[in-house]
């Protein structure tokens, strides 16, 4: 290890057992990472203790963990923000506009669409296997999509 008081940046523990230490220092304008064992008899560790203290190692480790956790939370927050925007954008897709029109602006010109919806839903295993003949009859007789979904929601 070529760390000195002049080129030393920081040092911290890398593991929970505090057996491994990372030392950062500069060499030829570059940051160098040197990893060593916490071994009071090893010359590199002795040299490190001439530059910094065990208390500083502990403090630097805690500061690094807090900073890493903060960075992680901020990163997750940025990802969540992007994902949320995409979900919101997805809610504005033409599908939802068409669905809303089908449900709330239904007229007799859309009878075929209602018929196709009924066929599709009655092909589902849960509906096929249901013994709730009253709800299934109400679904078949429904004159509007809202009536159909109302009956469908009562299916047992």
C-alpha positions as CSV (number, residue, x, y, z in Angstrom):
1,X,0.0,0.0,0.0
2,X,1.3,3.4,-1.0
3,X,-1.0,5.5,1.1
4,X,0.4,8.5,3.0
5,X,-1.0,11.3,5.0
6,X,-0.7,13.5,1.9
7,X,-2.5,11.2,-0.6
8,X,-5.0,9.5,1.8
9,X,-8.7,10.0,0.9
10,X,-10.6,7.7,3.2
11,X,-10.8,4.2,4.7
12,X,-13.7,2.1,5.8
13,X,-14.8,-1.5,6.6
14,X,-16.2,-3.6,3.8
15,X,-17.9,-6.3,5.9
16,X,-20.1,-6.6,9.0
17,X,-17.4,-8.5,10.9
18,X,-15.0,-5.6,10.4
19,X,-12.3,-7.9,9.1
20,X,-11.8,-6.3,5.7
21,X,-10.8,-2.6,5.1
22,X,-10.8,-0.6,1.9
23,X,-8.3,2.3,1.7
24,X,-8.7,5.0,-0.9
25,X,-5.8,7.2,-1.8
26,X,-4.5,9.1,-4.9
27,X,-1.5,8.0,-7.0
28,X,-0.5,9.9,-10.1
29,X,-3.8,11.8,-10.1
30,X,-5.9,8.6,-10.0
31,X,-7.9,7.2,-7.1
32,X,-6.5,3.8,-5.9
33,X,-8.5,1.3,-3.9
34,X,-6.4,-1.0,-1.6
35,X,-8.2,-3.8,0.3
36,X,-6.6,-5.4,3.3
37,X,-7.4,-7.4,6.3
38,X,-7.8,-5.8,9.7
39,X,-4.7,-7.4,11.1
40,X,-2.8,-5.4,13.8
41,X,0.4,-7.2,13.0
42,X,0.4,-6.6,9.2
43,X,2.7,-3.7,8.0
44,X,0.0,-2.2,5.7
45,X,-2.5,-2.1,8.5
46,X,0.1,-0.6,10.9
47,X,0.8,2.1,8.3
48,X,-2.9,2.8,7.9
49,X,-3.2,3.4,11.7
50,X,-0.4,6.0,11.4
51,X,-2.7,7.9,8.9
52,X,-6.1,7.4,10.5
53,X,-7.7,5.8,13.6
54,X,-10.0,2.8,14.3
55,X,-12.7,5.3,15.3
56,X,-12.4,7.0,11.9
57,X,-12.7,3.7,10.2
58,X,-16.0,3.1,12.1
59,X,-17.3,6.6,11.4
60,X,-16.4,6.4,7.7
61,X,-18.2,3.0,7.5
62,X,-21.3,4.4,9.1
63,X,-21.2,7.5,6.8
64,X,-20.7,5.3,3.7
65,X,-23.7,3.1,4.6
66,X,-25.9,6.1,5.3
67,X,-24.9,7.7,2.0
68,X,-25.4,4.5,0.1
69,X,-28.8,4.0,1.6
70,X,-29.8,7.6,0.7
71,X,-28.5,7.1,-2.9
72,X,-30.4,3.8,-3.2
73,X,-33.7,5.5,-2.0
74,X,-33.2,8.3,-4.4
75,X,-32.5,5.9,-7.3
76,X,-35.6,3.9,-6.4
77,X,-37.6,7.1,-6.2
78,X,-36.5,8.1,-9.7
79,X,-37.3,4.7,-11.1
80,X,-40.8,4.8,-9.4
81,X,-41.4,8.3,-10.7
82,X,-40.7,7.2,-14.3
83,X,-42.8,4.0,-13.9
84,X,-45.7,6.0,-12.4
85,X,-45.5,8.5,-15.3
86,X,-45.7,5.5,-17.7
87,X,-48.7,4.0,-15.8
88,X,-50.4,7.4,-15.9
89,X,-49.6,7.7,-19.6
90,X,-51.0,4.2,-20.1
91,X,-54.3,5.3,-18.6
92,X,-54.7,7.7,-21.4
93,X,-54.5,5.1,-24.1
94,X,-57.3,4.8,-26.7
95,X,-58.4,1.5,-25.1
96,X,-59.7,3.2,-22.0
97,X,-61.4,5.9,-24.1
98,X,-63.1,3.2,-26.2
99,X,-64.0,1.2,-23.0
100,X,-65.5,4.3,-21.4
101,X,-67.5,5.1,-24.5
102,X,-68.7,1.5,-24.7
103,X,-69.9,1.5,-21.1
104,X,-71.4,5.0,-20.8
105,X,-72.4,5.9,-24.3
106,X,-73.9,2.6,-25.3
107,X,-76.6,2.6,-27.9
108,X,-78.3,-0.1,-30.0
109,X,-75.7,0.3,-32.8
110,X,-73.2,-1.5,-30.5
111,X,-75.4,-4.6,-29.9
112,X,-72.9,-6.7,-31.8
113,X,-70.1,-5.5,-29.5
114,X,-72.2,-6.4,-26.4
115,X,-72.9,-9.8,-27.9
116,X,-69.2,-10.4,-28.5
117,X,-68.4,-9.4,-25.0
118,X,-71.0,-11.9,-23.7
119,X,-69.5,-14.7,-25.8
120,X,-66.0,-13.9,-24.7
121,X,-66.9,-13.9,-21.0
122,X,-69.0,-17.0,-21.2
123,X,-66.0,-18.9,-22.6
124,X,-64.0,-18.3,-19.4
125,X,-63.7,-21.4,-17.2
126,X,-64.9,-19.6,-14.1
127,X,-68.1,-18.5,-15.8
128,X,-68.7,-21.9,-17.6
129,X,-68.3,-23.8,-14.4
130,X,-70.3,-21.5,-12.2
131,X,-73.6,-23.0,-10.8
132,X,-75.0,-19.5,-10.3
133,X,-77.7,-19.8,-13.0
134,X,-79.5,-16.7,-11.8
135,X,-76.5,-14.4,-12.4
136,X,-75.7,-16.1,-15.7
137,X,-79.2,-15.6,-16.9
138,X,-79.1,-11.9,-15.9
139,X,-75.8,-11.7,-17.8
140,X,-77.4,-13.2,-20.9
141,X,-80.4,-10.9,-20.7
142,X,-78.4,-7.7,-20.1
143,X,-79.3,-5.0,-22.6
144,X,-76.3,-2.7,-21.8
145,X,-72.7,-3.3,-20.9
146,X,-73.3,-1.8,-17.4
147,X,-76.2,-4.2,-16.8
148,X,-74.0,-7.1,-18.0
149,X,-71.1,-6.1,-15.7
150,X,-73.5,-5.6,-12.8
151,X,-74.8,-9.1,-13.2
152,X,-71.3,-10.4,-13.8
153,X,-70.1,-8.9,-10.5
154,X,-72.7,-10.9,-8.6
155,X,-71.6,-14.2,-10.2
156,X,-70.7,-16.8,-7.6
